[in-house]
Amino acid sequence: MSVELNGAKRTGFIINESVSEEQMAPGLSRKIMAYDNSVMLVRVEFEKGGVGALHQHHHVQLTNVESGVFEIEIDGEPTPAQLAEVEKAAEVLLSNPVIENYVVRVEK
């Protein structure tokens, strides 16, 4: 089986070096690794200080933090429910067996 994505024919495995990179904003680039009508896998790279704009997805997104720091901003003072949601997101995002530890920290 083969598919065409971003003008390149793909078979079976997705090779990172074969996918073209898009500059989304200063300090932020992405590679669309695979997608269909229900799910999308994108490799996103943030340079230090890079910020992703608030946006919505119309399909399931797959996320994996390979290394570094990932910050989630909440406007105003976070409620216990918001902190619990961030903690749950950290558990899911950082369920990589290579990562030994993570911290959810509120900074003001």
N, C-alpha and C positions, 0 to 999 in steps of 0.2 A: 504494500500500500504506500502511496506517496501523496502528499498534499503540497499546494503552492501557498506560501505565506510571504508577504512582502517581496514578491517577485522571485523567491528562491524555492526550488523544489526540495521537499523534506521527505525522508523515509525513516520511520521508526524512532530514531534518537534525535534529539535537538542538541546541536553543538553550538555552544555559546559564541564561539568565534565566527560562526556562519550567519549570525543574526545581526542586521544593521542596527546601530544605535541612533536614537532620536534625542536631541537636546530639548527638554521640556521647559526649562527655566534656568537661570543662572545657578550653577551648582547641582543641577538635577537632570539626569538622563535616564532613558528607559530602553529596553529591548522587549518587544512582544515575542515571547517564546512560543506560545501556542494559544489558540482560542477556537471556540465554536459559538453557537447561539446561547449556551448556558454557562460557560466557564471561560476564564481568561487567566493565563499565567504570564506575568510580566516581571522581568528582572529590572529593578530600579536601583540606581546608584546615586547616593547623595554625597556630595563633597561636604567637608566641614562647613557648617553654616547654611547649607542648602535647605530650602523649605518647600514642601509640597502644598499646593493650593487645595483648599477644601473643595471636594467634588463628590459626585455620586456614581455608583456603578449599577448598570442594568443587568448584571449577571454576577455569578459567584466569582470571587477573586481568591487566589491562593497567595499566601504571604509567608515568607521565611526571612528572618533577620540573620544574615550570615555572620556579620561582625559589626562592632561599633555600638553606638548609642541611638536609641529610637525614642523620640519624645512625642508625647501626646499633649496638646494644649487644650485646656478647658477654660472658657471665658468666665471670669469671676471666681469666687471661692468654691472649690469643689464640694459637692454634697457627699455624704457617705455612699449613696447609691452610685454616683459617678466614679468614686474611687474604687468601689467594688467592680464596676464595669471595666475600668482600666486594669485592675488586678487580674480579672478573668482574661482580658485581651493579652496580657503579658504571659499568662500561663499557656495560652494557645499559640501566640507568636513565638514564644521561646521554648517550645517543647522539643527542641533539638537536643539529642543525647550528647552532643559535643559541648554544649553550654553547661557550665557547672553551676552557675548562680545568676540571679538577676535581682534587681531592686526596683520597687515602685516607690518613688520619692516625690513629695509635694514641695515645689520650690516657689517662693513668693518673690 
